[in-house]
């Protein structure tokens, strides 16, 4: 397997050379992507780096971390790499963990691996409580919108992916900035790719995050709702129509019908000043309760429907058959 590393470079001149030097010999190529860095990260690397594996790529304008990684992904696919590992250049991701991210891909147990800083209690002791709570909320939203109920820490950028899977993704449609990791999971789910978490510890350097929670929260909520709706329509109405589809449709219709009937009876009772009978209350409550049970059954079905068979194995089989 030919393994490459992608390093997005934006204001990382203080740490990027250490990151490059810590990458092991199992890696064949290192793509350092200068994302229109005002500090000239690309030129800095070319002038001071002595590792022959490094190849500096330049984006003509700042495209965010997603745009930088997409540039490296395209280069890796063109160069015939088999696996691409994404490591940030700010020193917060230990390159020594790279074999742990690559191993499930080499063994054919996954198509995409990502870090999880919440696997061990000791790993989160140094994490601020607000950040811990925010990541927990984002993790639940991502599980709901992307369908990977088995993963945690969705904003973790330490990832590894098979290039044969990348070739199936619409790379130019991926989100370019802070929503990149979540959008990547959404796109992978549409392909039924297998995603696995890799336990890792939190490391905080002296770099400050540009992510402002208050500013991006409404945007994140809107994009998660959009991905949830698109995933549902694609997986349960277009590509397949299964028992989960029936659970969800019946559940929504029953909840709406029961709620509408109850509101109508309540308004009628308020206007006529006559209390509703117990039978009327039951006619309103029963569809809502049954509908909620249907929606819970749909959620259970969705959780059990997480992809388990790696896409890369079927893609390799197709390639061998074609040859």
N, C-alpha and C positions, 0 to 999 in steps of 0.2 A: 504494500500500500504506500502510495506517495502522499505524504502529509505536508500541509502548508499551514502557516500561521498568518492571520490578518491582524494588523495593528492600526487602528484609526489614530491619526496623529493630529491633535489640535491643542496647542499650548502644553506640550508634554516634554519639552526639551530637558527638563530636570531629571526625568526618570526613564525615558525611552531607551537610552543606551544600556542601562542596567537590565531592562526587560529583555532586550535583544540578546544580551550576553548570557542571560539565565535560561534561554531556550535550548533544550537538549539536542543531541545529534540525530535523534530520530526524525527531526523535521528537515525536509528537503529545501523548502523555499519560505522566505519570510516577506510578506507584502506589507510595507509601511506606507500608509495612505495619507499624504498631506492634504487635508481637507481645507485648502485655502487658509492655512494657518498664518495668523499675523506675525508669529514668532519665527516663521520660516523653518518649521520642523523638518520638512523634506531636505532642504539644503543643509541643515544642521546634521542630519543623519548621514548624508552623502559625504560630508567633510570629516566627520569624526568616527564613523563606523568602520570596522575592519572585518566584519563578518561577510564572506562572499555570498552567503545565502540571501542577503537582503536585496530586495528590489523596491525602489521607491516609486510610488504612483502618485500622480497629482490630479486633484479635482480643480477645474477652472474656477469654480465658485464653491462657497461653503454649502454643503448638502446635509450636514448633520451626521450623527454617528451611523444612521441607517444608510445614507448615501455613500459614506466612506466604505462601509462594509460591502455594499453591493458592488462597488468598484473592484474590491479585492476578490469577491466571489466570481465575478465575470472573468477576471484574470486567471483565477485558479481553474475554472472550467476550461478556458482556452488552452491553458498549459497542461491539461491532462492530469491534474491532481485528483486524488481520490477522497481526501478528507481535508477540510479547512477548519482550523481552530481559531476562534476570535478571542484575542487578549487585548485589554486596554493598555495604553502606553503610559498610564499615570502611576504604575507601581502598585495598584490595589488588587491585582490578580497575580497569584504566584505561578510563574511558568512551570514550576516543578510539578504542579498538579496535572499538567497536560496528559500524561499517560492514562490517568484515571478517566479523563473525558474521551479519549480515543478508544479505550479498551472495549466498551460496549459496541462501538461501530465496527471494530475489527472482528469481534466475535459474532457479528450478525444479529445482535440482540436489540439494536436501536438504529434509527436513521438520524437522530438529532439528540444531543445531550446538552444539558445546561446545569449551571451551578445552583446549589440550594444552600443558603446560609442559615436555614432554620432547622436543619436535620438534627443537629445536636444542641442541647440546651446551653452547653458551654460556648457555642459559636455566637450566640446572640447577647452574651453578657455585656459586651461593650457597645452594643447598639442603642442609640437613644430611644426612649419609649415611644415618642411620637413617630419616629421612623419605623419602629417595629409594628406599631398599630397600622400605619399607612400601608406597609407592605402586606400585612395580613388582609386588609380590605381589598387591595389591588389583586392579591392572589385569588380571592374568592370571585371577584369580577371577571378575572381572566379564565378561571375554571368554567364559569357560566357562559362566557361569550365564545371561548375557543374550544371547549369540550374536553380539555385535558385535565380531568379531575384528579389525576395521580401526580401532578406536579405542584410545586410551591415556588415562591420567590420568582415571579414571572419577569421582573425587571432586571434580573441578574444577566449581565452581558457576557459572562464567561461561557462560551458555547462551542460545540463542535458539530459538524454536519457533513454528510456524504455529498459529494458533488453530483452524483447521479440523481439525487433528490433535488438539488438546486436547479438542475437542468429542467426539471418539471415545473418549477415555480415561475410566476411572472415577476421577475426581480425588479423590473422598472415600476411595478405598481406597489411595491412595499413602502410602508411609511418611512420617511427619511429621518425623523428626529426621535423624540423621547418615546413614542409609541411603537418603535421599530420591533422590539422584542415580542410584544404582545401580538402585533400584526403578523410576525413570523410564525407564531404558534397557530394563529387562525389559518394562515395559508397552508401550513403543514397538515392541519386537521382536514382541510378539504381534499388533500391527497391521501388521507388515512395513513400518514407516516407515524412511526412509533417514536415517542419522546420519553427520555428517562432523565431523572435528576441525578446529579453527582454531589454528594456532601462536600462542603468546603467551609472554611472559617472566614469571618469578616475581617478585612484588612483596611484600615483607614490611614491614608497618607495625608500630606498637608494640602492636597488639592481640594478646592471648594467646588461643590456641585452647582451647576447653573440651573438646576431644576427647581422651579418655584411652585410648590404644591398648590397654593391658592389660585395660581394662574392656569395650571394645566388640568386641575381637577374637573371643571366643566367639560373641557375638551375630551378628557379620558372617558368620562361617563357617556358622552355622546358617541364616541367611537366604539365603546364596548357594546352599547345598545345596538349600533349599526351592525357590528360583527355577530352579535347574538341572533338578530333577525335573519341575516344572510345565511348563517350556518344552519339555522332551523329550516329555512325554505329549501336550501340545497340538500341537506341530509335527510329531511323527513317529508318533503313534498316532491322535489324534482328528481334526485338521484334514486330515492327509495321511498316506498310507502309501506310502513310496517306498523307493528302494534304500538310503538311509541307515537306514531302519527295519530292513531285513533285515540290514545290516551289524552294527548294534548288538545286535539280538536274538541272531543267530547267534554273535557274538563273546562275549557274556555267557554264553550257554549252554555254549559250548565251554570257556571258562575255568573255569566252575563244575564241569563234568563232569570235565575233566582234573585239576583240583585235588582234587576229591572222590575220584576213583579213585586218585590218587597218595598221598593221605593214608591211604586205606584199605589200600593195598598196603604202605605204610611201617609202619603199625601191625601188620599181619599179620606182616611180616618181623621186627619187633622182638619180638613175642610168641613166634614160632616159632624165632627165631634162625637163620633161613635167608635169605641175601641174595637180593634181587630180581634176576630175570634182566634182560638188556639189552632184551628184548622188552617186558617189563612197564614198564621205565623209559620206553621210547619210547611205549608206549600212554598213559602219563600225560603225557609232555612234549608230544607232538604236538598234542593238542587245545588245550593252553594256548598253544602258539606260534601255531597257526592262529587261535585266538580273539583273540590280541593283534593279529595282522595285520588281522583284521576290525574291531577297535575303532579301529585307526589309520586304516583306510579310512573308517570312520564320521566320525572327527574331521576328516579331509580333506574329506569331503562337507559337514560342518557349516560349515567355514571358507569353502568356496566358495558356501555358501547364504546369505551375507549379503545383505540387501535392497539392491537397486540402483535400483529404479524408485520415485520419490517418491510417497508416498501422497496428498499434497496435489493432485497433478495429476489423479489419478483422482477424488478428491472434488470438485474443481472441475468436471470433466466431468459427473459425476452431477448436480451442482447446475444446470448449464446445461441438461442434458437435461430436468430436472424443470421448469424454467422454460419 
